[in-house]
Amino acid sequence: MQTVDLRGVCCPTNFVKAKLALEMVDAGEVVEFLLDDGEAVKNVPKSLKGEGHKLLGLKESDGYYVLTIEKVED
């Protein structure tokens, strides 16, 4: 599983980087994104779900969040 660290990246750049990372993997693959609290954890999961990707999990871990997404077909 690929992990993409988006901590310290501000909105909306973190969503753009997450979207680009998902373009690099095949449908059905799972990617973890590390997100800061606040705007990032509110907006990125919602935006990726809006793109049609499957939200598998969102959990807090040592002051940041781990978002797990499964890429769906383009």
C-alpha positions in Angstrom: 0.0 0.0 0.0 1.3 3.5 -0.9 1.4 6.2 1.7 1.3 9.9 0.7 2.3 12.4 3.4 0.3 15.6 3.0 1.0 17.0 6.4 2.0 20.6 6.2 0.3 21.0 2.8 -2.5 23.6 2.8 -5.9 23.5 1.1 -6.6 23.1 -1.7 -3.1 21.9 -2.7 -3.5 18.8 -0.5 -6.5 17.7 -2.5 -4.8 18.3 -5.8 -1.8 16.2 -4.6 -4.1 13.5 -3.4 -5.9 13.4 -6.7 -2.6 13.2 -8.6 -1.4 10.4 -6.4 -4.6 8.4 -7.2 -4.0 9.0 -10.9 -0.7 7.1 -10.6 -2.3 3.9 -9.2 -4.6 1.3 -10.7 -8.3 1.0 -9.9 -8.9 -1.2 -6.8 -5.6 -0.1 -5.2 -5.6 1.3 -1.7 -3.7 4.5 -0.8 -3.2 6.0 2.6 -3.0 9.8 3.0 -1.6 11.5 6.1 -3.5 14.7 6.8 -3.3 17.6 9.3 -6.3 18.3 11.6 -8.6 21.2 10.5 -9.4 22.1 6.9 -7.4 19.2 5.5 -9.2 16.4 7.3 -12.6 18.1 6.7 -12.2 18.7 3.0 -9.9 16.1 1.4 -12.0 13.0 2.3 -15.2 14.7 1.2 -13.6 15.9 -2.1 -12.1 12.4 -2.9 -15.4 10.8 -2.1 -17.1 13.3 -4.4 -14.7 12.2 -7.1 -16.1 8.7 -6.7 -13.4 7.0 -4.7 -14.2 4.7 -1.8 -13.5 6.0 1.7 -12.2 2.9 3.7 -11.2 4.7 6.9 -10.2 7.8 8.7 -8.5 7.6 12.0 -6.5 9.9 14.3 -2.9 9.0 15.0 -0.5 11.1 17.1 -1.9 14.5 16.1 -2.6 13.8 12.5 -5.1 11.7 10.5 -4.7 8.6 8.3 -7.2 8.6 5.4 -7.5 5.3 3.6 -9.0 5.5 0.1 -9.6 2.8 -2.6 -9.3 4.1 -6.1 -12.3 3.4 -8.3 -12.4 3.3 -12.1 -11.8 6.6 -13.9 
